[in-house]
Amino acid sequence: MGSQSSTAAAPGGQLQNWFKSVKNYVEELRAEMRRVTWPSRIQVQATTAVVIVSVFLFAGYFALVDTLLGNTINRIFHALATR
């Protein structure tokens, strides 16, 4: 019916290509990591502090909104139930 696909190679060739691809990836990864500008310890500490404070502020805000909405809804249901 038809010949086999030309992309099918010997198993050893596929393995060799895979190793070349992995080696090339690792080399490119190392080169890219050398170009990265890493933050200083002080920058990391400052941004971490901002994140922690922000999390607590948002948690407090959402707790307040949840409490207010919950109480309002409970009052509405209670008022409707006593009619």
N, C-alpha and C positions, 0 to 999 in steps of 0.2 A: 504494500500500500504506500508506504512512504519511507524515506530514510529517517534515521534518528536525527534529532536536533543537533546542530553543530555546536551548541553551547555545552553539551555534555562532554566533559573532559575526563581524563583518567583521574581516579580518586587521589592519587599522589599530587597531581597538578592543582586540584582544588585546595588541598591542604596547604600546599606551598603558597598559593595565592592568598589564602587566609592569613598565614603567618606574615606575609609581606604587608598585607593590609593592616594587621594589628601593629606591626613594627612602625609603619608609616604613621598610624594614628598616635602612638605613644610619642614619637619624635615631634609631631606637630603639637601635641598637648604640652610637652616640656617647653617648646619654644614659646607657646602662648603664655604659659605660666611665668616665664621669665619677664614678659612684658607687663604683667599685672602690677598695678601700684597698690600695695597693701597699706591699710590704715595703721596709724601708730596706736600704741596702747592707750594713750589719752583719748584719742578719737573713738576708739571702741568703747571705753568706759563712759564717755559722754553720751554717745548714741544709745548705749544700753540703759543708762539712767533715764533718758528721754522716753524710751519705749516702756520701761517699767512704770514711770509716772503716768504716761498716757493710758496704759492698761487700767490702772487704778481709777483714774478720772472717768474713763468710759464706763467702767464697772459701776461706779457710784451713780453716774448719770442714768444708766439703764435700770439700776435698782430703784431709783427715785421715780422714773417714768412708769416702771412696772407697778410699783406700789400705788401711785396715783391712779393709773388706769384700772387696776384691780379694785381699789376702793370705790371708784366711780361706777364701775360695772356692777359691783355688789349692791351699791345703794339703789341703782336703777332696778335690778332684779327684786330687791327687797320691797321697793315702792310698788312694783307691779304685782307682787305676790300678795300684798296686804289689801289690795283693792277689792 
